[in-house]
Amino acid sequence: MKYVKYLVVLLVVVATSNNVLRAQDHPKLILTQEGVKEIRANLGNLPILDKTLAAIKEEVDAAIQKGIDVPVPKDYSGGYTHETHKRNYRLMQKAGILYQLLNDYRYALYVHEMLKAYAELYPTLPVHPKERSYARGKLFWQCLNDSNWLVYASQAYDCIYDYLSKKERKHLEKNLFKPFADFISIQNPHFFNRIHNHSTWGNVAVGMIALVVDDEDLLERALYGIKDVELNTGTKDNDGGFIIEEGKAAGFYANLDEPFSPDGYYTEGPYYQRYAMYPFLIFAQALQNVKPELKIFEYNDDVLVKSVYALLDLSDQDGDFFPINDGQKGMSYYNTSLVNAVDVAYYYGNKDPRLLDIAQKQGTVVLNDAGLAVAKGLKNGEKQPYVKKSMQLRDGANGEQGGISVLRKDKLELVFKYTAQGLSHGHYDKLSYSFYEDGDEVVQDYGLARFVNIEQKGGGNYLKENKTWAKQTVAHNTLVQDQSSHFGGKYEIGSKNHSEYYLFNSEDPKLQVVSAIEENAYPGTKMHRTMVMIQDKGWQKPIILDVMQVESDKAHQYDMPFYYLGQLMTLNVPYNTEEVLRPMGKDFGYQHIYKEGDAKLTNENLKFSWMANNHFYTLTSLATEKDSLILGRVGATDPEFNLRRDPVLIHRKSEELNTVFASVLESHGTYSPVTELAVNATSNIKNLSKVYDKDGYWAIRIDTVDGRKNVFVFSAVNKATDQNHNISIEGLELKWKGPFALININ
């Protein structure tokens, strides 16, 4: 149905006269009455706020001229009806803000007419015709998107609440808002009553409308979940998660308690943390304004504000989030969710001037009290640089379920993942890593297999290859045993286990170490991976030492994939190429890798060099004559071309009981396509060797072309920082204090 409103002077006059007589109790959720007054008083004086307001006004004015369209739902993500309803809720929220800040009743009328159209449509709707979701919505194909709509529409309703008559409000609440809230909660308990970012949106949607209409029962439901409802206990849903068991915690508080660690890390990873942060923080603002006695920003030791810093620190040099678990590459802190998050963290935190640096890069603010504070801080020149440092974030509600670390130095970033499963969006990639330079991927994590909101590709939803490829262990830079994924690729097992933190130390920026253990991915097998960022004289850039110790109770085949991005330059062993490309296996992701070539290795180091982004890189690895190398490429068993054709090296060890994978990754040169000159295009490593491995100690020696000899020593059984150690290597007695050291033996 289509509604085009022509505003007449009489209508505006009547609306103005009516509102003069009413008590102004709203807005009270995100915008406050005091905030509206202050923003109005500062219009024209705060450049970033004025710029934001002008952009929103231009967008909404164009929409008003075009008219209102509220179509009958029928499409997946990316389709016309889906995108129209999505655009509508965003426009309503923006128009509500404009009404408050500009005191122009055209915007209130626009919101009211839009809501009336939905109040007419909604009672007529069955569940959405698309059947893919475990919880189908009405306006959208899943309850998640319906919840998005209600979160935004509640803000719009709050902004025009006092503009409407009591009768008009009663109509909207009876025919739209209350039935809407009941549908996504009472009628969909398997969506509403669980721990997941979907449920967070549902909880917040119900909570936001509850605060607007002062409904304590709805608010209780939002905060603590549905009570006295028979749940389908333990049943797996189509999204890969689990319906929360009866009697367990649910609601907004439960979704604050379970997924967040004490450091603010969200167990699903930064891509979904970014998505969940909007409802978490928008509802927190509303609670702070309407129910300040809850002290929501102090809850769990200020975890909401901490979570914003965690997200910022889990982005690369350019602000793109590391694609941990299901994550689309390119998502960044320029997303509107993060604009809101940064402004909220600044306003409700300690007015950290470093956050103003991020806000200035974002180039926009939210139009409320928080955005006003940021705009003032920028205008007053209070900004300080936000410098990302090496850091560790614990996972788990108590911080005892592993974690994730980022080592940083000289524009290099090493991301090491040793977390819990990460709910339904987790991948089977214990002790995996990725590596970046200048904000560009060098050794990649594949991310998700999905073209988000692109209807031509699976309706914009997750593709089947997300399960058959992106989640599988072989799609990551970590150990694969017997061509099977960690935990057999079974969520029920993976969700009960997590890796164990061993140590993290970045006190010396020239010698940074992170180490973690995994004992449950494969029964009877222990993996202990240690990664070291070393800056020593003679290196153009810091190098990465990577040591994976493997202990097992029986012999296995071990594969170590290495997903480099770029063009192969040199390989120091002869290799064969395949004339006919075939998949490497039938399942666990191997069906999606073409074997392009192979090589037999020797007892000499394996050296592989490539070029990416006009930089040269070399991987130097320990090898034996029993090892082999496979050159592969993603894209097999993919008839619809859903996967990127990315290259991979796989270092394979067959029939090994206990073994070690050890390598050094160098960034060592550049190429200019303008001057056509290559500088430092070859590796500076002469030899890599394992010189000690017993009694819980190991040592790796690195000899360089220019004559330096360093040994990195490590205690895998005693990590006490005050413990003295000594071992003998090649007639030399090496002594050190603490769990590790880099010792020059020249």
C-alpha positions in Angstrom: 0.0 0.0 0.0 1.2 3.5 -0.7 0.6 6.7 1.3 1.6 10.1 0.0 0.9 13.0 2.3 0.4 16.6 1.2 0.9 18.9 4.1 -1.4 21.8 4.4 -1.2 24.9 6.6 -4.3 24.1 8.5 -3.1 20.6 9.5 0.2 22.0 10.8 -1.6 24.7 12.8 -4.0 22.2 14.3 -1.1 19.9 15.3 0.8 22.9 16.7 -2.2 24.0 18.8 -2.8 20.6 20.2 0.8 20.1 21.3 1.1 23.4 23.1 -1.5 22.2 25.6 0.1 18.8 26.4 2.7 18.0 29.0 6.1 17.2 27.4 7.1 13.9 29.0 9.0 12.7 26.0 11.5 12.1 24.5 13.1 10.1 27.3 14.9 7.1 25.8 17.9 8.2 23.7 17.1 11.8 23.2 16.2 13.6 26.5 14.3 16.8 26.9 17.3 18.5 28.4 19.5 17.1 25.5 17.1 18.5 22.9 17.3 22.0 24.4 21.1 21.9 24.5 21.4 20.6 21.0 19.1 23.3 19.7 21.1 25.9 21.5 24.3 24.7 19.9 23.1 24.3 16.3 25.5 26.1 14.0 28.4 26.0 16.4 29.4 22.3 16.3 30.7 21.3 12.8 30.5 17.5 13.1 27.0 17.7 14.6 25.8 20.2 12.1 27.2 18.1 9.3 25.3 15.0 10.6 22.1 16.9 11.0 22.3 18.3 7.5 22.9 14.8 5.9 19.9 13.3 7.8 17.6 16.2 6.9 18.5 15.9 3.3 17.8 12.1 3.4 14.5 12.4 5.2 13.2 15.4 3.2 13.8 13.4 0.0 11.9 10.4 1.5 8.9 12.7 2.5 8.7 13.9 -1.1 8.7 10.4 -2.4 5.9 9.2 -0.1 5.3 6.3 2.2 5.5 2.7 1.0 4.6 -0.2 3.3 4.5 -3.3 1.1 3.3 -6.8 1.9 6.4 -8.8 2.9 7.7 -11.5 0.6 11.5 -11.2 0.1 14.7 -12.4 1.7 17.5 -10.0 2.6 18.3 -7.7 -0.3 14.8 -8.0 -1.9 12.5 -5.1 -2.4 10.1 -5.6 0.5 12.9 -6.4 2.9 14.9 -3.4 2.0 11.9 -1.1 2.0 10.8 -2.1 5.5 14.4 -1.7 6.6 14.7 1.7 5.1 11.3 2.7 6.7 12.4 2.0 10.3 15.6 3.9 9.8 13.7 6.8 8.2 11.2 6.9 11.1 13.9 7.1 13.7 15.7 9.9 11.8 12.5 11.8 11.2 11.6 11.6 14.9 15.0 13.1 15.8 14.5 15.9 13.3 11.1 16.6 14.8 12.6 17.1 18.2 15.7 19.1 17.1 14.1 21.3 14.5 10.6 21.5 16.0 9.1 21.0 12.5 5.8 19.1 12.6 6.3 17.7 9.1 8.6 15.1 10.5 6.2 14.1 13.3 3.4 13.8 10.8 5.6 11.6 8.6 6.4 9.2 11.4 2.7 9.1 12.5 1.5 8.3 9.0 4.1 5.6 8.6 3.2 4.0 12.0 -0.5 4.2 11.1 0.2 2.3 7.8 2.0 -0.4 9.8 -0.8 -0.5 12.3 -3.2 -1.2 9.5 -0.9 -3.8 7.8 0.4 -5.7 10.8 -2.8 -7.4 12.1 -3.4 -8.8 8.6 0.0 -10.5 8.3 0.7 -14.2 8.7 4.3 -15.4 9.4 6.6 -14.4 6.6 6.3 -16.7 3.4 10.0 -17.4 3.3 10.6 -20.6 5.4 14.4 -20.7 5.9 14.6 -19.2 9.4 14.2 -21.1 12.7 12.0 -18.1 13.9 10.1 -16.5 11.0 9.1 -12.9 11.4 6.1 -11.1 9.9 7.6 -8.0 8.3 10.8 -9.8 7.6 11.9 -13.4 7.0 13.2 -13.8 10.5 12.3 -12.4 13.9 15.7 -10.9 14.2 14.9 -8.3 11.5 11.4 -7.7 13.0 13.3 -6.9 16.3 15.5 -4.5 14.4 12.3 -2.7 13.2 10.9 -2.4 16.7 14.1 -1.1 18.2 14.1 1.8 15.8 10.4 2.3 15.7 10.3 2.6 19.5 12.8 5.5 19.3 10.6 7.2 16.6 7.5 6.7 18.7 9.2 8.2 21.8 10.1 11.3 19.8 6.5 11.9 18.6 4.7 10.5 21.7 3.6 13.9 23.0 2.6 15.0 19.5 -0.1 12.3 19.3 -3.4 12.3 21.0 -4.3 9.7 23.6 -6.6 8.0 21.1 -3.9 7.9 18.5 -1.4 6.4 20.9 -3.9 3.8 22.1 -4.5 2.8 18.4 -0.8 2.3 17.7 -0.1 0.4 20.9 -3.2 -1.9 20.6 -2.8 -2.7 16.9 0.9 -2.5 16.4 3.4 -2.2 19.3 1.9 -4.7 21.9 1.1 -7.4 19.3 4.5 -6.9 17.8 6.3 -7.3 21.2 4.2 -10.4 22.0 5.0 -12.0 18.7 8.8 -11.8 18.9 8.7 -12.9 22.5 5.8 -15.0 23.7 5.1 -16.5 20.3 8.7 -17.1 19.6 10.3 -18.2 22.9 13.0 -20.2 21.0 14.1 -16.9 19.5 13.6 -14.7 22.6 14.8 -17.0 25.4 18.4 -17.8 24.6 21.9 -16.5 24.6 22.7 -15.1 21.2 22.9 -11.8 19.4 19.5 -12.5 17.8 17.9 -12.7 21.3 19.7 -9.5 22.4 17.9 -7.7 19.6 14.6 -9.3 20.6 15.1 -8.5 24.3 15.9 -4.9 23.5 13.1 -4.5 21.1 10.6 -5.5 23.8 12.4 -3.4 26.4 12.5 -0.2 24.3 8.8 -0.2 23.6 8.2 -1.1 27.3 10.0 2.0 28.3 8.1 4.2 25.9 4.7 3.1 27.1 5.7 2.5 30.7 4.8 -1.2 30.7 6.6 -2.9 33.7 5.5 -6.4 32.6 7.0 -6.0 29.2 10.2 -4.5 30.7 10.5 -7.4 33.1 10.2 -9.8 30.1 12.9 -7.9 28.3 15.3 -7.9 31.2 14.8 -11.4 32.5 13.2 -13.4 29.7 9.9 -15.2 29.3 8.7 -17.0 32.4 6.4 -20.1 32.7 6.7 -21.0 29.1 7.3 -24.6 28.1 10.5 -24.5 26.0 11.8 -27.0 23.5 14.7 -27.8 25.9 18.0 -28.5 24.2 16.7 -28.7 20.7 19.0 -27.5 18.0 17.7 -24.6 15.9 18.3 -24.0 12.2 20.9 -21.3 13.0 23.2 -23.8 14.8 22.5 -22.4 18.3 20.5 -24.0 21.1 17.3 -23.0 22.6 18.0 -22.1 26.2 17.0 -24.8 28.7 14.0 -24.2 31.0 15.0 -22.6 34.3 18.2 -21.0 32.9 18.8 -17.3 32.8 17.4 -15.4 29.8 16.7 -11.8 28.8 18.9 -8.8 28.5 20.9 -9.3 31.7 21.6 -12.9 30.7 22.9 -11.8 27.4 25.1 -9.3 29.2 26.4 -12.0 31.6 27.2 -14.9 29.4 28.7 -13.8 26.0 30.9 -11.0 27.4 34.2 -11.6 29.2 35.5 -9.3 32.0 37.6 -7.6 29.3 34.6 -6.8 27.1 35.3 -9.5 24.5 32.1 -10.9 23.0 32.4 -14.6 22.4 30.9 -14.6 18.9 33.7 -12.4 17.6 34.0 -8.7 16.6 31.7 -8.9 13.5 28.7 -9.9 15.6 29.8 -7.9 18.6 29.6 -4.9 16.3 26.1 -5.9 15.3 25.0 -6.6 18.9 26.5 -3.4 20.3 23.8 -1.3 18.9 21.0 -2.9 20.8 23.1 -3.3 23.9 24.1 0.3 24.0 20.9 1.8 22.8 18.9 0.0 25.5 21.6 0.9 28.1 21.1 4.6 27.3 17.4 4.3 27.6 17.6 2.4 30.9 20.1 5.0 32.2 17.7 7.8 31.3 14.4 6.2 32.4 15.7 3.8 35.1 18.9 5.3 36.4 18.6 3.4 39.6 19.7 0.2 37.7 23.1 1.8 37.1 23.4 -0.2 33.9 26.7 1.3 32.8 28.3 0.1 36.0 26.9 -3.4 35.6 29.6 -6.2 35.6 32.4 -3.8 36.3 31.5 -1.4 33.4 31.5 -4.2 30.8 29.5 -2.3 28.2 32.1 0.5 28.0 34.9 -2.0 28.1 33.3 -3.8 25.2 33.7 -0.7 23.0 37.4 -0.6 23.6 37.6 -4.4 22.9 36.0 -3.8 19.5 38.3 -0.9 18.6 41.3 -3.0 19.6 40.1 -5.9 17.4 40.4 -3.8 14.3 43.4 -3.5 12.0 45.3 -0.4 11.2 42.6 0.9 8.9 39.7 0.2 11.3 38.5 -3.0 9.7 37.5 -5.7 12.2 39.5 -8.9 12.2 37.3 -11.6 10.6 37.2 -13.9 13.6 34.5 -16.6 13.4 31.7 -15.6 11.1 32.8 -12.2 9.9 32.5 -10.3 6.7 35.8 -8.7 5.6 35.6 -4.9 5.4 33.3 -4.4 8.3 34.8 -1.6 10.3 34.4 1.0 13.0 32.9 3.3 10.4 29.7 1.3 10.7 26.8 3.2 12.3 26.7 0.8 15.2 30.2 1.9 16.1 29.5 5.5 15.7 26.8 5.1 18.4 29.2 2.9 20.4 32.1 5.4 20.4 29.8 8.3 21.3 28.1 6.3 24.1 31.5 5.1 25.5 32.8 8.6 25.5 29.7 10.1 27.2 29.0 7.4 29.8 32.6 6.5 30.3 35.3 8.9 31.5 35.2 11.3 28.5 38.3 9.5 27.2 39.9 12.0 24.7 41.3 9.1 22.6 37.8 8.2 21.6 37.5 11.6 20.0 40.2 10.5 17.6 38.0 7.6 16.4 34.9 9.9 16.3 36.7 12.4 14.1 37.8 9.6 11.7 34.2 8.4 11.6 33.2 11.9 10.6 29.7 11.8 12.1 28.0 11.6 15.5 24.7 10.4 16.8 22.1 13.1 17.3 21.6 12.8 21.1 23.2 13.7 24.4 26.2 11.4 23.7 26.8 12.8 20.2 26.5 16.3 21.6 29.3 15.6 24.1 31.6 14.2 21.4 30.9 17.2 19.1 31.8 19.6 22.0 35.0 17.7 22.8 36.1 17.9 19.2 35.2 21.5 18.9 37.2 22.3 22.1 40.3 20.5 20.7 40.4 17.8 23.4 41.2 14.9 21.0 44.2 12.7 21.7 45.5 9.9 19.4 44.0 6.4 19.8 47.1 4.2 19.6 46.4 0.5 19.3 48.8 -1.6 21.2 49.5 -5.3 21.7 46.8 -6.7 23.9 45.1 -9.8 25.2 41.3 -10.2 25.7 40.0 -13.1 27.8 37.0 -15.1 26.7 34.1 -16.5 28.8 31.9 -14.9 31.4 34.6 -15.3 34.1 37.5 -14.8 31.7 38.5 -18.5 32.0 37.8 -19.8 28.5 40.9 -18.9 26.6 41.0 -15.7 24.7 42.4 -13.8 21.8 45.6 -11.7 21.4 47.0 -9.2 19.0 50.7 -8.5 18.8 51.6 -5.2 17.1 54.8 -3.6 16.0 55.9 -1.4 13.1 52.5 -1.6 11.2 52.5 -5.4 11.6 49.6 -7.1 13.4 49.5 -10.8 14.4 46.1 -12.1 15.6 46.1 -15.3 17.6 42.9 -17.0 18.5 42.5 -19.5 21.4 38.9 -18.8 22.4 35.8 -20.7 23.3 33.6 -21.9 20.4 31.8 -18.6 19.9 28.2 -19.8 20.0 26.6 -20.6 16.6 28.8 -18.3 14.7 32.0 -20.0 15.9 34.5 -21.7 13.7 36.5 -24.9 14.4 39.9 -23.2 14.4 41.6 -23.6 17.7 45.0 -22.0 18.0 44.6 -20.3 14.5 46.2 -17.0 13.5 46.2 -14.3 10.8 48.8 -11.7 9.9 48.5 -8.1 8.6 50.8 -5.4 7.4 49.7 -1.8 6.8 46.1 -2.9 7.3 46.4 -5.4 4.5 45.9 -9.2 5.0 49.1 -11.2 4.4 48.2 -14.5 5.9 44.4 -14.6 6.0 41.4 -15.9 7.9 38.8 -16.8 5.3 35.9 -15.2 7.3 32.3 -16.1 6.4 30.8 -17.6 3.2 28.0 -15.2 2.6 27.2 -12.2 0.4 25.3 -10.1 3.0 22.1 -8.6 1.7 23.0 -9.5 -1.9 19.8 -11.2 -3.0 21.4 -13.0 -6.0 23.6 -15.1 -3.7 21.3 -17.2 -1.6 18.9 -14.4 -0.8 21.8 -12.5 1.0 21.9 -15.2 3.7 24.5 -17.7 4.8 25.5 -20.1 2.0 25.8 -23.8 2.6 29.6 -23.4 2.0 29.8 -21.5 5.3 29.3 -24.9 7.1 31.1 -27.1 4.6 34.1 -24.7 4.1 34.4 -21.5 6.2 33.8 -23.1 9.6 36.0 -26.2 9.0 39.4 -26.4 10.4 41.3 -26.8 7.1 40.0 -23.3 6.1 42.2 -21.8 8.8 45.9 -21.5 9.7 46.0 -24.2 12.3 46.6 -27.9 12.8 44.4 -30.5 11.1 44.6 -34.1 12.2 43.6 -37.0 9.8 41.8 -34.6 7.5 39.1 -34.1 10.2 37.9 -30.8 11.8 38.3 -30.0 15.5 35.6 -31.6 17.6 34.6 -33.5 14.4 33.0 -30.3 13.3 30.2 -30.8 15.8 28.8 -27.8 17.7 27.5 -29.9 20.6 31.1 -30.9 21.4 32.9 -27.7 20.5 30.6 -25.6 22.6 31.6 -27.5 25.7 35.3 -26.9 25.2 37.8 -24.1 24.9 41.5 -23.6 24.6 43.7 -22.8 27.6 45.7 -19.6 27.9 49.4 -20.3 28.8 51.0 -16.9 28.6 50.9 -13.5 27.1 53.7 -10.9 27.4 54.2 -7.7 25.5 56.2 -5.8 28.1 59.2 -5.7 25.7 58.0 -4.5 22.3 61.0 -6.1 20.7 60.1 -9.6 22.1 56.4 -10.2 22.4 55.0 -13.7 23.1 51.6 -15.4 23.3 51.1 -19.1 24.0 48.1 -21.3 24.4 47.1 -25.0 24.7 44.3 -27.1 23.1 43.7 -30.6 24.4 40.1 -31.3 23.4 39.9 -30.7 19.6 41.2 -34.2 19.0 40.9 -36.8 21.7 44.3 -38.0 22.8 46.1 -35.2 21.2 47.6 -32.1 22.8 48.5 -29.0 20.8 50.6 -26.2 22.3 51.2 -23.2 20.0 53.6 -20.3 20.8 53.9 -17.3 18.6 56.6 -14.7 19.0 57.1 -11.3 17.4 60.8 -10.5 17.4 62.5 -7.2 16.5 66.2 -7.5 16.4 68.9 -5.4 14.7 69.3 -6.4 11.1 65.6 -7.1 10.5 63.8 -4.6 8.3 60.6 -5.6 10.1 59.9 -7.7 13.1 59.7 -11.5 12.3 57.2 -14.0 13.5 58.4 -17.2 15.1 55.6 -19.9 15.2 56.0 -23.1 17.1 53.3 -25.8 17.3 54.1 -28.7 19.5 51.9 -31.8 19.0 51.7 -34.8 21.4 49.4 -37.7 20.7 48.8 -41.2 22.1 48.9 -42.7 18.6 50.3 -41.8 15.1 48.3 -39.5 12.9 48.6 -37.5 9.7 49.0 -33.8 10.4 48.3 -30.9 8.0 49.4 -27.3 8.6 47.6 -25.0 6.1 49.1 -21.6 5.3 46.7 -19.2 3.6 49.0 -16.6 2.0 47.6 -13.9 -0.2 49.6 -12.8 -3.2 51.8 -14.2 -5.9 54.3 -17.1 -5.5 57.9 -15.9 -6.1 60.1 -18.9 -5.1 59.9 -22.3 -3.6 63.2 -24.0 -2.7 62.1 -27.6 -3.5 61.1 -29.0 -6.9 57.4 -29.5 -7.3 55.0 -31.2 -9.6 51.9 -29.5 -11.0 48.5 -31.2 -11.7 47.2 -31.3 -15.2 43.7 -32.2 -14.0 42.5 -30.5 -10.8 40.7 -32.7 -8.2 39.4 -32.1 -4.7 41.7 -33.2 -1.9 38.9 -35.1 0.0 35.2 -35.6 0.4 34.4 -33.7 3.6 35.6 -31.5 6.4 36.4 -28.8 3.9 38.9 -30.8 1.9 36.3 -31.2 -0.8 36.7 -27.5 -1.5 40.4 -27.5 -2.1 41.9 -28.3 -5.5 45.3 -29.9 -5.4 47.4 -27.9 -7.9 50.8 -29.4 -7.1 53.0 -31.2 -4.6 56.5 -31.7 -3.5 58.6 -34.0 -1.4 60.5 -32.1 1.3 64.0 -32.7 2.6 65.8 -32.3 5.9 66.7 -28.8 4.8 64.5 -25.8 5.6 61.4 -25.3 3.4 61.5 -21.8 2.1 58.6 -20.2 0.3 58.5 -16.6 -0.9 55.7 -14.5 -2.3 54.7 -10.9 -3.0 51.6 -9.2 -1.9 50.7 -5.5 -1.9 54.2 -4.7 -3.3 55.8 -6.3 -0.2 58.0 -9.4 -0.2 57.5 -12.2 2.4 59.2 -15.5 3.1 58.1 -18.4 5.2 61.0 -20.6 6.5 59.9 -23.9 8.1 61.5 -26.9 9.7 61.1 -30.0 7.5 62.1 -33.6 7.2 62.5 -36.0 4.3 59.3 -37.7 5.5 57.3 -34.5 5.0 55.4 -33.3 1.9 54.1 -30.0 0.6 50.8 -29.5 -1.2 50.0 -26.5 -3.3 46.2 -26.0 -3.2 43.5 -23.6 -4.2 40.0 -23.0 -2.8 37.1 -23.5 -5.1 36.6 -27.2 -5.7 33.1 -28.7 -5.4 31.6 -25.2 -5.8 29.4 -25.2 -8.8 27.8 -21.8 -8.0 31.2 -20.1 -7.5 30.4 -19.1 -4.0 34.0 -19.3 -2.8 37.0 -17.1 -3.5 39.8 -18.9 -5.4 42.4 -18.3 -2.7 45.8 -20.2 -2.6 47.0 -22.3 0.2 50.2 -24.2 1.1 49.7 -27.3 3.2 52.7 -28.8 5.1 51.9 -32.4 5.7 53.5 -34.9 8.2 52.3 -38.5 7.9 52.2 -41.2 10.6 53.7 -39.0 13.3 53.2 -39.6 17.1 54.7 -36.5 18.5 56.0 -33.7 16.3 56.7 -30.0 15.9 55.8 -27.5 13.3 58.1 -24.5 13.5 58.5 -21.6 11.1 59.6 -18.0 10.8 57.6 -15.5 8.8 59.4 -12.4 7.4 58.3 -9.2 5.8 61.6 -8.1 4.2 61.3 -6.0 1.1 59.2 -3.8 -1.3 58.6 -3.4 -5.0 57.8 -0.2 -6.8 55.9 -0.5 -10.1 56.8 3.1 -10.9 60.6 2.7 -10.6 60.4 -1.1 -11.3 62.9 -1.7 -8.5 62.8 -4.5 -5.9 64.4 -3.7 -2.6 65.4 -6.5 -0.1 63.5 -9.0 -2.1 65.2 -12.1 -0.6 65.0 -13.6 2.9 67.6 -12.8 5.5 67.3 -16.2 7.2 70.2 -18.6 6.4 69.0 -21.5 8.6 66.2 -22.4 11.1 66.8 -25.3 13.4 65.4 -27.0 16.5 68.3 -27.3 18.9 66.5 -28.5 22.0 63.3 -30.3 22.8 63.0 -32.3 26.1 61.9 -32.1 29.7 59.3 -29.4 28.9 61.8 -27.1 27.2 62.4 -26.3 23.5 64.7 -24.0 21.7 64.7 -22.7 18.1 67.9 -21.3 16.6 67.7 -18.6 13.9 70.9 -18.0 11.8 70.8 -15.0 9.4 72.6 -14.3 6.2 74.5 -11.5 7.8 75.9 -13.7 10.5 73.7 -13.3 13.5 72.9 -16.4 15.6 69.9 -16.2 18.0 68.2 -18.9 20.1 64.7 -18.5 21.4 64.3 -20.7 24.5 60.9 -21.6 26.0 59.6 -23.5 29.0 56.4 -25.2 28.2 55.8 -26.4 31.8 56.8 -23.5 34.0 55.6 -20.0 33.2 56.6 -18.3 36.5 58.3 -15.0 35.7 60.7 -15.3 38.6 61.9 -18.9 37.8 65.5 -19.3 36.7 66.3 -21.8 33.9 69.3 -23.3 32.3 69.9 -25.8 29.5 72.9 -26.9 27.5 72.9 -26.6 23.7 75.8 -27.6 21.5 78.3 -27.2 24.3 76.8 -23.9 25.4 75.0 -23.4 28.7 72.1 -21.0 28.3 70.6 -19.3 31.4 67.6 -17.1 31.6 64.8 -16.0 34.0 61.1 -16.3 33.2 59.4 -18.7 30.8 61.2 -17.4 27.6 64.2 -15.5 26.3 66.0 -14.6 23.1 69.7 -15.3 23.5 72.4 -14.2 21.1 75.1 -16.9 20.8 77.5 -15.2 18.4 
